[in-house]
Structure formats: structure tokens, C-alpha cells
């Protein structure tokens, strides 16, 4: 099964619609969201078409395909309107023979990793930068940001299929090389 992985939507209805179009285009079976779904956060500008209520409806419409972890901008009040779990700090996944620790990145990250086995993957959002980095015992992966990318990187997401991670420009769907 193909997985799509994305992060840091921050309440943008525009980029939520684009993400769902990409999800359909990719024909992925599961959509993993690494937090910061509805709120823009006090350090961020408003993303384009900031509309958390619309984002809530769009995400609830695909709830059976979602697996989410909590971001630093997600709260219990968000869980009251979302029809799928969003408050787990992390998820441990086994996908295509890969052991993946999925979290937002504000508690665990490449500089403060959880206990991981050799060859495991640490999957985080939070920094808004698409990254693929060998950290010795584990590999750090970040899909970048859907709505508020940083350092000139594209609005982006990742896919995992047949054991391979690929980064994609959200708007064009074209693959690209992440930062190292």
C-alpha cells in the first residue's frame, strides 16, 4: 500500500484542498498527518485561505484514511471538532518493512531522538523543511510544510511506496530532492 505523509497544514483551506487532490492523484491508501492541523500558531503568519472550520470539514470527510499525531499547535479543543484521533504524541509504524517513529518534532527530533533501533526512521514535521538525513543509527525524515514552507522550499509532502520515500511538490506533484 502507498502512504502519503504531510505536516503543518496550519488551518489553510487552500492547501488542505491541494493536499486532498494530491492524495487522490497519488492513489495512496493512508494519509499520515504529522500535526499542526487547524491553528496557525503565534509565531506564524496566517496561511493562505486560513479557515480552520473549512479544514475541519475537509479532514472529517477523509477520516477513515487518516493517521495523525499531535503538533505543538494542536489542542484538546481541536479534538472536539475533528472526528478522528489527533492527540497522540507519536505513533510507531511498520510500513513496507520499515520501522518508523512518527511524531510532530517539537518533543522528539534529530537532536533529541526517542530510543530507536538501528535502521529505524524518525519521521517529524515541525521545522517546515523537507529533509532526508542519515543520523547514524537512524534516518531522519521530514515532509516539509503543506502551507508555510521555509527557506525557499516548496509546499510539500512525501510518499512511501515499496520501501522508498519520495518528496513531492504539493502543487505540481513533481518529485524533488529534500535537504540533507
VMD Tcl script that builds the backbone (N, CA, C; Angstrom):
set m [mol new atoms 540]
animate dup $m
set s [atomselect $m all]
$s set {name element resname resid chain x y z} {
  {N N UNK 1 A 0.840 -1.186 0.000}
  {CA C UNK 1 A 0.000 0.000 0.000}
  {C C UNK 1 A 0.881 1.243 0.000}
  {N N UNK 2 A 0.473 2.230 -0.731}
  {CA C UNK 2 A 1.162 3.514 -0.794}
  {C C UNK 2 A 0.653 4.408 0.337}
  {N N UNK 3 A 1.588 5.097 0.999}
  {CA C UNK 3 A 1.266 6.033 2.065}
  {C C UNK 3 A 1.655 7.438 1.622}
  {N N UNK 4 A 0.843 8.416 1.998}
  {CA C UNK 4 A 1.188 9.827 1.806}
  {C C UNK 4 A 1.417 10.417 3.187}
  {N N UNK 5 A 2.468 11.225 3.329}
  {CA C UNK 5 A 2.862 11.786 4.623}
  {C C UNK 5 A 2.980 13.297 4.463}
  {N N UNK 6 A 2.319 14.047 5.361}
  {CA C UNK 6 A 2.323 15.501 5.269}
  {C C UNK 6 A 2.292 16.116 6.661}
  {N N UNK 7 A 2.592 17.405 6.730}
  {CA C UNK 7 A 2.634 18.087 8.022}
  {C C UNK 7 A 2.348 19.566 7.859}
  {N N UNK 8 A 2.002 20.177 8.977}
  {CA C UNK 8 A 1.949 21.632 9.114}
  {C C UNK 8 A 0.997 22.297 8.124}
  {N N UNK 9 A -0.260 21.906 8.214}
  {CA C UNK 9 A -1.332 22.488 7.409}
  {C C UNK 9 A -1.737 23.860 7.956}
  {N N UNK 10 A -1.727 24.022 9.255}
  {CA C UNK 10 A -1.969 25.303 9.937}
  {C C UNK 10 A -3.247 26.009 9.494}
  {N N UNK 11 A -4.323 25.256 9.289}
  {CA C UNK 11 A -5.631 25.857 9.039}
  {C C UNK 11 A -5.874 26.397 7.650}
  {N N UNK 12 A -5.015 26.088 6.694}
  {CA C UNK 12 A -5.181 26.611 5.335}
  {C C UNK 12 A -6.133 25.742 4.517}
  {N N UNK 13 A -7.297 26.284 4.194}
  {CA C UNK 13 A -8.260 25.538 3.367}
  {C C UNK 13 A -7.691 25.332 1.961}
  {N N UNK 14 A -6.974 26.314 1.453}
  {CA C UNK 14 A -6.393 26.180 0.107}
  {C C UNK 14 A -5.457 24.979 0.035}
  {N N UNK 15 A -4.534 24.892 0.981}
  {CA C UNK 15 A -3.548 23.821 0.919}
  {C C UNK 15 A -4.120 22.490 1.406}
  {N N UNK 16 A -5.190 22.528 2.191}
  {CA C UNK 16 A -5.880 21.287 2.545}
  {C C UNK 16 A -6.535 20.687 1.302}
  {N N UNK 17 A -7.196 21.529 0.505}
  {CA C UNK 17 A -7.791 21.039 -0.743}
  {C C UNK 17 A -6.707 20.500 -1.681}
  {N N UNK 18 A -5.585 21.207 -1.773}
  {CA C UNK 18 A -4.478 20.747 -2.626}
  {C C UNK 18 A -3.922 19.419 -2.114}
  {N N UNK 19 A -3.822 19.256 -0.791}
  {CA C UNK 19 A -3.342 18.010 -0.205}
  {C C UNK 19 A -4.293 16.859 -0.548}
  {N N UNK 20 A -5.586 17.099 -0.446}
  {CA C UNK 20 A -6.555 16.039 -0.744}
  {C C UNK 20 A -6.559 15.707 -2.235}
  {N N UNK 21 A -6.340 16.697 -3.100}
  {CA C UNK 21 A -6.185 16.417 -4.535}
  {C C UNK 21 A -4.954 15.549 -4.773}
  {N N UNK 22 A -3.847 15.868 -4.088}
  {CA C UNK 22 A -2.621 15.071 -4.225}
  {C C UNK 22 A -2.841 13.654 -3.698}
  {N N UNK 23 A -3.575 13.522 -2.611}
  {CA C UNK 23 A -3.871 12.205 -2.036}
  {C C UNK 23 A -4.625 11.343 -3.053}
  {N N UNK 24 A -5.592 11.941 -3.727}
  {CA C UNK 24 A -6.329 11.209 -4.770}
  {C C UNK 24 A -5.434 10.903 -5.968}
  {N N UNK 25 A -4.651 11.883 -6.385}
  {CA C UNK 25 A -3.739 11.708 -7.521}
  {C C UNK 25 A -2.714 10.605 -7.240}
  {N N UNK 26 A -2.207 10.558 -6.031}
  {CA C UNK 26 A -1.209 9.549 -5.650}
  {C C UNK 26 A -1.828 8.161 -5.484}
  {N N UNK 27 A -3.153 8.111 -5.352}
  {CA C UNK 27 A -3.867 6.849 -5.101}
  {C C UNK 27 A -3.288 6.134 -3.887}
  {N N UNK 28 A -3.003 6.910 -2.848}
  {CA C UNK 28 A -2.481 6.371 -1.597}
  {C C UNK 28 A -3.620 5.781 -0.775}
  {N N UNK 29 A -3.293 4.784 0.018}
  {CA C UNK 29 A -4.296 4.148 0.857}
  {C C UNK 29 A -4.406 4.759 2.234}
  {N N UNK 30 A -3.365 5.459 2.672}
  {CA C UNK 30 A -3.338 6.049 4.005}
  {C C UNK 30 A -2.670 7.416 3.922}
  {N N UNK 31 A -3.189 8.374 4.722}
  {CA C UNK 31 A -2.633 9.712 4.806}
  {C C UNK 31 A -2.194 9.947 6.246}
  {N N UNK 32 A -0.886 10.087 6.453}
  {CA C UNK 32 A -0.313 10.348 7.772}
  {C C UNK 32 A -0.092 11.849 7.891}
  {N N UNK 33 A -0.683 12.454 8.930}
  {CA C UNK 33 A -0.518 13.888 9.172}
  {C C UNK 33 A 0.258 14.074 10.469}
  {N N UNK 34 A 1.361 14.806 10.375}
  {CA C UNK 34 A 2.287 14.957 11.496}
  {C C UNK 34 A 2.031 16.228 12.307}
  {N N UNK 35 A 0.775 16.586 12.472}
  {CA C UNK 35 A 0.406 17.652 13.392}
  {C C UNK 35 A 0.299 19.036 12.791}
  {N N UNK 36 A -0.144 19.962 13.670}
  {CA C UNK 36 A -0.416 21.358 13.340}
  {C C UNK 36 A -1.435 21.449 12.213}
  {N N UNK 37 A -2.637 20.953 12.517}
  {CA C UNK 37 A -3.693 20.858 11.515}
  {C C UNK 37 A -4.517 22.133 11.368}
  {N N UNK 38 A -5.023 22.692 12.481}
  {CA C UNK 38 A -6.022 23.756 12.381}
  {C C UNK 38 A -5.516 25.147 12.725}
  {N N UNK 39 A -4.677 25.282 13.707}
  {CA C UNK 39 A -4.272 26.594 14.201}
  {C C UNK 39 A -2.971 27.043 13.546}
  {N N UNK 40 A -2.859 28.344 13.258}
  {CA C UNK 40 A -1.659 28.859 12.580}
  {C C UNK 40 A -0.483 29.037 13.536}
  {N N UNK 41 A -0.734 29.162 14.827}
  {CA C UNK 41 A 0.327 29.318 15.814}
  {C C UNK 41 A 0.743 30.768 15.970}
  {N N UNK 42 A 1.220 31.131 17.148}
  {CA C UNK 42 A 1.549 32.540 17.421}
  {C C UNK 42 A 2.796 33.045 16.706}
  {N N UNK 43 A 3.652 32.148 16.202}
  {CA C UNK 43 A 4.881 32.581 15.529}
  {C C UNK 43 A 4.733 32.626 14.010}
  {N N UNK 44 A 3.593 32.155 13.503}
  {CA C UNK 44 A 3.394 32.083 12.054}
  {C C UNK 44 A 2.442 33.165 11.574}
  {N N UNK 45 A 2.664 33.620 10.351}
  {CA C UNK 45 A 1.679 34.472 9.696}
  {C C UNK 45 A 0.465 33.603 9.352}
  {N N UNK 46 A -0.662 34.241 9.054}
  {CA C UNK 46 A -1.810 33.487 8.593}
  {C C UNK 46 A -1.471 32.852 7.250}
  {N N UNK 47 A -1.738 31.548 7.086}
  {CA C UNK 47 A -1.521 30.938 5.764}
  {C C UNK 47 A -2.630 31.366 4.806}
  {N N UNK 48 A -2.410 31.137 3.514}
  {CA C UNK 48 A -3.420 31.472 2.510}
  {C C UNK 48 A -4.724 30.747 2.818}
  {N N UNK 49 A -5.833 31.487 2.695}
  {CA C UNK 49 A -7.174 30.959 2.964}
  {C C UNK 49 A -7.252 30.299 4.330}
  {N N UNK 50 A -6.797 31.007 5.352}
  {CA C UNK 50 A -6.873 30.498 6.722}
  {C C UNK 50 A -8.342 30.331 7.089}
  {N N UNK 51 A -8.767 29.087 7.271}
  {CA C UNK 51 A -10.163 28.776 7.557}
  {C C UNK 51 A -10.242 27.426 8.274}
  {N N UNK 52 A -9.913 27.398 9.572}
  {CA C UNK 52 A -9.912 26.140 10.311}
  {C C UNK 52 A -11.245 25.382 10.254}
  {N N UNK 53 A -12.349 26.098 10.191}
  {CA C UNK 53 A -13.656 25.435 10.115}
  {C C UNK 53 A -13.781 24.652 8.811}
  {N N UNK 54 A -13.367 25.241 7.691}
  {CA C UNK 54 A -13.407 24.532 6.401}
  {C C UNK 54 A -12.447 23.346 6.421}
  {N N UNK 55 A -11.260 23.525 6.992}
  {CA C UNK 55 A -10.284 22.438 7.081}
  {C C UNK 55 A -10.861 21.288 7.898}
  {N N UNK 56 A -11.561 21.605 8.978}
  {CA C UNK 56 A -12.201 20.576 9.803}
  {C C UNK 56 A -13.144 19.727 8.958}
  {N N UNK 57 A -13.997 20.357 8.173}
  {CA C UNK 57 A -14.926 19.625 7.320}
  {C C UNK 57 A -14.220 18.785 6.266}
  {N N UNK 58 A -13.183 19.341 5.657}
  {CA C UNK 58 A -12.438 18.600 4.635}
  {C C UNK 58 A -11.760 17.368 5.233}
  {N N UNK 59 A -11.116 17.531 6.381}
  {CA C UNK 59 A -10.430 16.394 7.009}
  {C C UNK 59 A -11.419 15.355 7.539}
  {N N UNK 60 A -12.516 15.802 8.129}
  {CA C UNK 60 A -13.522 14.844 8.599}
  {C C UNK 60 A -14.075 14.010 7.447}
  {N N UNK 61 A -14.078 14.576 6.250}
  {CA C UNK 61 A -14.565 13.852 5.076}
  {C C UNK 61 A -13.677 12.698 4.648}
  {N N UNK 62 A -12.422 12.669 5.113}
  {CA C UNK 62 A -11.497 11.574 4.761}
  {C C UNK 62 A -10.983 10.860 6.013}
  {N N UNK 63 A -11.716 10.970 7.101}
  {CA C UNK 63 A -11.253 10.465 8.403}
  {C C UNK 63 A -10.855 8.993 8.383}
  {N N UNK 64 A -11.463 8.191 7.545}
  {CA C UNK 64 A -11.139 6.763 7.514}
  {C C UNK 64 A -9.765 6.477 6.913}
  {N N UNK 65 A -9.151 7.465 6.302}
  {CA C UNK 65 A -7.829 7.296 5.678}
  {C C UNK 65 A -6.708 7.933 6.494}
  {N N UNK 66 A -7.053 8.619 7.600}
  {CA C UNK 66 A -6.079 9.423 8.339}
  {C C UNK 66 A -5.443 8.689 9.506}
  {N N UNK 67 A -4.176 8.973 9.713}
  {CA C UNK 67 A -3.451 8.618 10.924}
  {C C UNK 67 A -2.704 9.883 11.318}
  {N N UNK 68 A -2.978 10.402 12.517}
  {CA C UNK 68 A -2.434 11.700 12.907}
  {C C UNK 68 A -1.704 11.640 14.238}
  {N N UNK 69 A -0.721 12.524 14.384}
  {CA C UNK 69 A -0.082 12.769 15.666}
  {C C UNK 69 A -0.253 14.252 15.989}
  {N N UNK 70 A -0.108 14.554 17.261}
  {CA C UNK 70 A -0.343 15.904 17.764}
  {C C UNK 70 A 0.856 16.811 17.502}
  {N N UNK 71 A 0.558 18.004 17.010}
  {CA C UNK 71 A 1.587 19.022 16.857}
  {C C UNK 71 A 1.547 20.009 17.999}
  {N N UNK 72 A 2.530 20.885 18.077}
  {CA C UNK 72 A 2.571 21.865 19.162}
  {C C UNK 72 A 1.444 22.894 19.061}
  {N N UNK 73 A 0.793 23.023 17.920}
  {CA C UNK 73 A -0.336 23.948 17.768}
  {C C UNK 73 A -1.693 23.246 17.877}
  {N N UNK 74 A -1.702 21.943 18.118}
  {CA C UNK 74 A -2.954 21.189 18.236}
  {C C UNK 74 A -3.359 21.103 19.710}
  {N N UNK 75 A -4.676 21.135 19.963}
  {CA C UNK 75 A -5.152 21.142 21.347}
  {C C UNK 75 A -6.393 20.272 21.510}
  {N N UNK 76 A -6.799 20.135 22.749}
  {CA C UNK 76 A -7.985 19.334 23.043}
  {C C UNK 76 A -9.235 19.908 22.394}
  {N N UNK 77 A -9.301 21.213 22.238}
  {CA C UNK 77 A -10.476 21.803 21.594}
  {C C UNK 77 A -10.535 21.396 20.121}
  {N N UNK 78 A -9.384 21.173 19.490}
  {CA C UNK 78 A -9.370 20.681 18.111}
  {C C UNK 78 A -10.002 19.294 18.049}
  {N N UNK 79 A -9.685 18.458 19.039}
  {CA C UNK 79 A -10.234 17.106 19.058}
  {C C UNK 79 A -11.756 17.117 19.175}
  {N N UNK 80 A -12.303 18.174 19.749}
  {CA C UNK 80 A -13.755 18.271 19.904}
  {C C UNK 80 A -14.470 18.413 18.559}
  {N N UNK 81 A -13.796 18.951 17.541}
  {CA C UNK 81 A -14.441 19.152 16.241}
  {C C UNK 81 A -13.971 18.156 15.190}
  {N N UNK 82 A -12.843 17.495 15.442}
  {CA C UNK 82 A -12.320 16.514 14.489}
  {C C UNK 82 A -12.829 15.124 14.846}
  {N N UNK 83 A -13.222 14.360 13.846}
  {CA C UNK 83 A -13.855 13.056 14.049}
  {C C UNK 83 A -12.866 11.898 13.958}
  {N N UNK 84 A -11.607 12.168 14.208}
  {CA C UNK 84 A -10.544 11.164 14.180}
  {C C UNK 84 A -9.527 11.579 15.240}
  {N N UNK 85 A -8.764 10.642 15.790}
  {CA C UNK 85 A -7.816 10.980 16.859}
  {C C UNK 85 A -6.667 11.855 16.368}
  {N N UNK 86 A -6.366 12.917 17.154}
  {CA C UNK 86 A -5.276 13.823 16.802}
  {C C UNK 86 A -4.353 14.139 17.981}
  {N N UNK 87 A -4.573 13.524 19.126}
  {CA C UNK 87 A -3.831 13.931 20.312}
  {C C UNK 87 A -2.711 12.990 20.732}
  {N N UNK 88 A -2.399 11.964 19.942}
  {CA C UNK 88 A -1.280 11.080 20.267}
  {C C UNK 88 A 0.027 11.825 20.010}
  {N N UNK 89 A 0.965 11.711 20.946}
  {CA C UNK 89 A 2.254 12.385 20.790}
  {C C UNK 89 A 3.115 11.724 19.717}
  {N N UNK 90 A 2.886 10.433 19.487}
  {CA C UNK 90 A 3.674 9.718 18.483}
  {C C UNK 90 A 2.933 8.454 18.074}
  {N N UNK 91 A 3.385 7.874 16.988}
  {CA C UNK 91 A 2.891 6.568 16.533}
  {C C UNK 91 A 4.106 5.783 16.060}
  {N N UNK 92 A 4.136 4.517 16.388}
  {CA C UNK 92 A 5.201 3.640 15.903}
  {C C UNK 92 A 4.595 2.779 14.808}
  {N N UNK 93 A 5.145 2.876 13.596}
  {CA C UNK 93 A 4.580 2.215 12.427}
  {C C UNK 93 A 5.561 1.215 11.841}
  {N N UNK 94 A 5.026 0.183 11.258}
  {CA C UNK 94 A 5.822 -0.740 10.458}
  {C C UNK 94 A 5.187 -0.744 9.070}
  {N N UNK 95 A 5.894 -0.154 8.104}
  {CA C UNK 95 A 5.353 0.030 6.765}
  {C C UNK 95 A 6.384 -0.440 5.746}
  {N N UNK 96 A 5.970 -1.327 4.873}
  {CA C UNK 96 A 6.861 -1.813 3.815}
  {C C UNK 96 A 8.206 -2.277 4.374}
  {N N UNK 97 A 8.164 -2.934 5.529}
  {CA C UNK 97 A 9.389 -3.433 6.144}
  {C C UNK 97 A 10.213 -2.362 6.840}
  {N N UNK 98 A 9.682 -1.173 6.952}
  {CA C UNK 98 A 10.375 -0.058 7.595}
  {C C UNK 98 A 9.783 0.178 8.981}
  {N N UNK 99 A 10.618 0.364 9.994}
  {CA C UNK 99 A 10.170 0.737 11.341}
  {C C UNK 99 A 10.262 2.250 11.457}
  {N N UNK 100 A 9.121 2.884 11.707}
  {CA C UNK 100 A 9.023 4.343 11.665}
  {C C UNK 100 A 8.441 4.867 12.969}
  {N N UNK 101 A 9.140 5.814 13.583}
  {CA C UNK 101 A 8.627 6.538 14.739}
  {C C UNK 101 A 8.123 7.874 14.201}
  {N N UNK 102 A 6.803 8.067 14.176}
  {CA C UNK 102 A 6.187 9.279 13.633}
  {C C UNK 102 A 5.776 10.203 14.776}
  {N N UNK 103 A 6.218 11.445 14.722}
  {CA C UNK 103 A 5.897 12.436 15.734}
  {C C UNK 103 A 5.940 13.813 15.080}
  {N N UNK 104 A 5.467 14.835 15.782}
  {CA C UNK 104 A 5.482 16.163 15.167}
  {C C UNK 104 A 6.893 16.732 15.077}
  {N N UNK 105 A 7.655 16.594 16.143}
  {CA C UNK 105 A 9.025 17.093 16.118}
  {C C UNK 105 A 9.325 18.134 17.175}
  {N N UNK 106 A 8.342 18.548 17.949}
  {CA C UNK 106 A 8.603 19.560 18.976}
  {C C UNK 106 A 9.098 18.949 20.284}
  {N N UNK 107 A 8.875 17.653 20.509}
  {CA C UNK 107 A 9.428 16.961 21.676}
  {C C UNK 107 A 10.604 16.079 21.263}
  {N N UNK 108 A 10.390 15.253 20.267}
  {CA C UNK 108 A 11.443 14.390 19.725}
  {C C UNK 108 A 11.840 14.902 18.349}
  {N N UNK 109 A 13.118 14.827 18.053}
  {CA C UNK 109 A 13.619 15.252 16.760}
  {C C UNK 109 A 15.017 14.696 16.556}
  {N N UNK 110 A 15.690 15.103 15.498}
  {CA C UNK 110 A 17.015 14.540 15.216}
  {C C UNK 110 A 18.039 14.863 16.297}
  {N N UNK 111 A 17.875 15.979 17.013}
  {CA C UNK 111 A 18.804 16.339 18.080}
  {C C UNK 111 A 18.381 15.793 19.434}
  {N N UNK 112 A 17.158 15.301 19.541}
  {CA C UNK 112 A 16.626 14.714 20.773}
  {C C UNK 112 A 15.765 13.515 20.384}
  {N N UNK 113 A 16.378 12.464 19.833}
  {CA C UNK 113 A 15.587 11.337 19.317}
  {C C UNK 113 A 15.032 10.451 20.429}
  {N N UNK 114 A 13.931 9.786 20.144}
  {CA C UNK 114 A 13.437 8.763 21.063}
  {C C UNK 114 A 14.361 7.548 20.968}
  {N N UNK 115 A 14.196 6.575 21.853}
  {CA C UNK 115 A 15.004 5.357 21.707}
  {C C UNK 115 A 14.631 4.645 20.407}
  {N N UNK 116 A 15.578 4.559 19.497}
  {CA C UNK 116 A 15.341 3.951 18.190}
  {C C UNK 116 A 16.365 2.850 17.958}
  {N N UNK 117 A 15.939 1.821 17.251}
  {CA C UNK 117 A 16.849 0.761 16.869}
  {C C UNK 117 A 17.615 1.129 15.613}
  {N N UNK 118 A 18.682 0.431 15.369}
  {CA C UNK 118 A 19.471 0.645 14.170}
  {C C UNK 118 A 18.610 0.414 12.935}
  {N N UNK 119 A 18.671 1.340 12.012}
  {CA C UNK 119 A 17.903 1.240 10.777}
  {C C UNK 119 A 16.498 1.807 10.856}
  {N N UNK 120 A 16.094 2.314 12.028}
  {CA C UNK 120 A 14.760 2.898 12.159}
  {C C UNK 120 A 14.719 4.285 11.526}
  {N N UNK 121 A 13.499 4.755 11.299}
  {CA C UNK 121 A 13.266 6.075 10.716}
  {C C UNK 121 A 12.555 6.951 11.732}
  {N N UNK 122 A 13.026 8.180 11.886}
  {CA C UNK 122 A 12.373 9.183 12.713}
  {C C UNK 122 A 11.683 10.148 11.763}
  {N N UNK 123 A 10.372 10.174 11.796}
  {CA C UNK 123 A 9.547 10.969 10.888}
  {C C UNK 123 A 8.949 12.133 11.668}
  {N N UNK 124 A 9.318 13.350 11.302}
  {CA C UNK 124 A 8.867 14.554 12.011}
  {C C UNK 124 A 8.418 15.618 11.020}
  {N N UNK 125 A 7.581 16.521 11.498}
  {CA C UNK 125 A 7.249 17.754 10.808}
  {C C UNK 125 A 7.927 18.890 11.554}
  {N N UNK 126 A 7.168 19.915 11.910}
  {CA C UNK 126 A 7.528 21.000 12.817}
  {C C UNK 126 A 8.466 22.053 12.240}
  {N N UNK 127 A 9.535 21.682 11.556}
  {CA C UNK 127 A 10.503 22.681 11.103}
  {C C UNK 127 A 10.113 23.334 9.781}
  {N N UNK 128 A 9.137 22.757 9.082}
  {CA C UNK 128 A 8.670 23.263 7.788}
  {C C UNK 128 A 9.727 23.136 6.701}
  {N N UNK 129 A 10.673 22.224 6.887}
  {CA C UNK 129 A 11.741 21.986 5.918}
  {C C UNK 129 A 11.752 20.520 5.497}
  {N N UNK 130 A 11.725 20.233 4.198}
  {CA C UNK 130 A 11.815 18.842 3.735}
  {C C UNK 130 A 13.254 18.330 3.891}
  {N N UNK 131 A 13.417 17.239 4.657}
  {CA C UNK 131 A 14.756 16.758 4.988}
  {C C UNK 131 A 14.818 15.238 4.900}
  {N N UNK 132 A 15.968 14.756 4.426}
  {CA C UNK 132 A 16.330 13.326 4.464}
  {C C UNK 132 A 17.774 13.282 4.944}
  {N N UNK 133 A 17.994 12.849 6.214}
  {CA C UNK 133 A 19.330 12.920 6.797}
  {C C UNK 133 A 19.687 11.609 7.497}
  {N N UNK 134 A 20.840 11.091 7.171}
  {CA C UNK 134 A 21.378 9.924 7.860}
  {C C UNK 134 A 21.965 10.407 9.185}
  {N N UNK 135 A 21.433 9.905 10.293}
  {CA C UNK 135 A 21.895 10.302 11.618}
  {C C UNK 135 A 22.668 9.170 12.298}
  {N N UNK 136 A 23.230 8.286 11.513}
  {CA C UNK 136 A 23.992 7.174 12.076}
  {C C UNK 136 A 23.104 5.971 12.286}
  {N N UNK 137 A 22.629 5.802 13.506}
  {CA C UNK 137 A 21.799 4.640 13.828}
  {C C UNK 137 A 20.402 4.727 13.217}
  {N N UNK 138 A 19.921 5.933 12.955}
  {CA C UNK 138 A 18.578 6.115 12.403}
  {C C UNK 138 A 18.627 7.141 11.283}
  {N N UNK 139 A 17.531 7.215 10.522}
  {CA C UNK 139 A 17.394 8.198 9.449}
  {C C UNK 139 A 16.272 9.157 9.813}
  {N N UNK 140 A 16.562 10.445 9.722}
  {CA C UNK 140 A 15.585 11.495 9.997}
  {C C UNK 140 A 14.938 11.930 8.688}
  {N N UNK 141 A 13.588 11.958 8.683}
  {CA C UNK 141 A 12.814 12.359 7.504}
  {C C UNK 141 A 11.795 13.426 7.907}
  {N N UNK 142 A 11.631 14.437 7.067}
  {CA C UNK 142 A 10.641 15.477 7.299}
  {C C UNK 142 A 10.001 15.798 5.954}
  {N N UNK 143 A 8.652 15.754 5.869}
  {CA C UNK 143 A 7.995 16.036 4.586}
  {C C UNK 143 A 7.976 17.508 4.204}
  {N N UNK 144 A 8.380 18.401 5.115}
  {CA C UNK 144 A 8.256 19.830 4.867}
  {C C UNK 144 A 6.880 20.308 5.308}
  {N N UNK 145 A 6.462 21.442 4.814}
  {CA C UNK 145 A 5.178 22.021 5.214}
  {C C UNK 145 A 4.229 22.132 4.029}
  {N N UNK 146 A 2.973 21.815 4.290}
  {CA C UNK 146 A 1.942 21.991 3.272}
  {C C UNK 146 A 1.660 23.462 3.010}
  {N N UNK 147 A 1.552 24.267 4.089}
  {CA C UNK 147 A 1.069 25.633 3.907}
  {C C UNK 147 A 2.084 26.738 4.158}
  {N N UNK 148 A 3.096 26.483 4.980}
  {CA C UNK 148 A 4.046 27.534 5.345}
  {C C UNK 148 A 5.495 27.048 5.217}
  {N N UNK 149 A 5.935 26.694 3.996}
  {CA C UNK 149 A 7.299 26.201 3.843}
  {C C UNK 149 A 8.324 27.297 4.150}
  {N N UNK 150 A 9.506 26.859 4.575}
  {CA C UNK 150 A 10.563 27.807 4.927}
  {C C UNK 150 A 11.779 27.642 4.021}
  {N N UNK 151 A 12.620 28.680 4.032}
  {CA C UNK 151 A 13.902 28.712 3.325}
  {C C UNK 151 A 13.769 28.427 1.828}
  {N N UNK 152 A 12.686 28.905 1.226}
  {CA C UNK 152 A 12.509 28.776 -0.218}
  {C C UNK 152 A 12.154 27.380 -0.697}
  {N N UNK 153 A 11.827 26.480 0.229}
  {CA C UNK 153 A 11.420 25.127 -0.168}
  {C C UNK 153 A 9.977 25.146 -0.637}
  {N N UNK 154 A 9.560 24.170 -1.450}
  {CA C UNK 154 A 8.182 24.159 -1.945}
  {C C UNK 154 A 7.182 23.684 -0.890}
  {N N UNK 155 A 5.926 24.010 -1.105}
  {CA C UNK 155 A 4.844 23.375 -0.357}
  {C C UNK 155 A 4.994 21.888 -0.685}
  {N N UNK 156 A 5.052 21.019 0.331}
  {CA C UNK 156 A 5.466 19.654 0.017}
  {C C UNK 156 A 4.830 18.585 0.893}
  {N N UNK 157 A 4.994 17.347 0.429}
  {CA C UNK 157 A 4.593 16.135 1.140}
  {C C UNK 157 A 5.518 15.019 0.692}
  {N N UNK 158 A 5.391 13.859 1.325}
  {CA C UNK 158 A 6.183 12.681 0.956}
  {C C UNK 158 A 5.245 11.520 0.659}
  {N N UNK 159 A 5.759 10.559 -0.086}
  {CA C UNK 159 A 5.080 9.278 -0.239}
  {C C UNK 159 A 6.045 8.181 0.187}
  {N N UNK 160 A 5.465 7.075 0.614}
  {CA C UNK 160 A 6.217 5.858 0.921}
  {C C UNK 160 A 5.548 4.733 0.157}
  {N N UNK 161 A 6.302 4.137 -0.751}
  {CA C UNK 161 A 5.774 3.037 -1.556}
  {C C UNK 161 A 6.908 2.069 -1.854}
  {N N UNK 162 A 6.642 0.782 -1.649}
  {CA C UNK 162 A 7.631 -0.261 -1.894}
  {C C UNK 162 A 8.951 0.029 -1.180}
  {N N UNK 163 A 8.855 0.564 0.051}
  {CA C UNK 163 A 10.039 0.822 0.866}
  {C C UNK 163 A 10.801 2.084 0.520}
  {N N UNK 164 A 10.321 2.884 -0.442}
  {CA C UNK 164 A 11.027 4.093 -0.888}
  {C C UNK 164 A 10.255 5.356 -0.513}
  {N N UNK 165 A 10.971 6.312 0.077}
  {CA C UNK 165 A 10.409 7.624 0.396}
  {C C UNK 165 A 10.707 8.574 -0.762}
  {N N UNK 166 A 9.682 9.349 -1.147}
  {CA C UNK 166 A 9.843 10.332 -2.222}
  {C C UNK 166 A 9.176 11.632 -1.780}
  {N N UNK 167 A 9.861 12.760 -1.972}
  {CA C UNK 167 A 9.322 14.081 -1.666}
  {C C UNK 167 A 8.694 14.650 -2.926}
  {N N UNK 168 A 7.543 15.335 -2.753}
  {CA C UNK 168 A 6.801 15.889 -3.888}
  {C C UNK 168 A 6.429 17.343 -3.627}
  {N N UNK 169 A 6.503 18.149 -4.668}
  {CA C UNK 169 A 5.955 19.497 -4.649}
  {C C UNK 169 A 4.435 19.348 -4.603}
  {N N UNK 170 A 3.793 19.975 -3.624}
  {CA C UNK 170 A 2.349 19.824 -3.444}
  {C C UNK 170 A 1.566 20.306 -4.657}
  {N N UNK 171 A 1.962 21.396 -5.252}
  {CA C UNK 171 A 1.158 21.996 -6.315}
  {C C UNK 171 A 1.345 21.313 -7.660}
  {N N UNK 172 A 2.545 20.842 -7.953}
  {CA C UNK 172 A 2.782 20.188 -9.249}
  {C C UNK 172 A 2.776 18.668 -9.165}
  {N N UNK 173 A 3.025 18.132 -7.972}
  {CA C UNK 173 A 3.147 16.677 -7.814}
  {C C UNK 173 A 4.526 16.147 -8.200}
  {N N UNK 174 A 5.383 17.024 -8.724}
  {CA C UNK 174 A 6.718 16.605 -9.193}
  {C C UNK 174 A 7.605 16.230 -8.007}
  {N N UNK 175 A 8.370 15.153 -8.158}
  {CA C UNK 175 A 9.318 14.792 -7.102}
  {C C UNK 175 A 10.488 15.780 -7.059}
  {N N UNK 176 A 11.108 15.897 -5.888}
  {CA C UNK 176 A 12.292 16.758 -5.734}
  {C C UNK 176 A 13.189 16.178 -4.655}
  {N N UNK 177 A 14.420 16.645 -4.602}
  {CA C UNK 177 A 15.383 16.185 -3.622}
  {C C UNK 177 A 15.268 17.066 -2.364}
  {N N UNK 178 A 15.063 16.457 -1.193}
  {CA C UNK 178 A 14.985 17.232 0.042}
  {C C UNK 178 A 16.361 17.696 0.498}
  {N N UNK 179 A 16.376 18.533 1.526}
  {CA C UNK 179 A 17.627 18.956 2.128}
  {C C UNK 179 A 18.294 17.783 2.830}
  {N N UNK 180 A 19.588 17.813 2.986}
  {CA C UNK 180 A 20.322 16.738 3.673}
  {C C UNK 180 A 20.742 17.164 5.052}
}
mol reanalyze $m
mol bondsrecalc $m
mol representation Tube
mol addrep $m
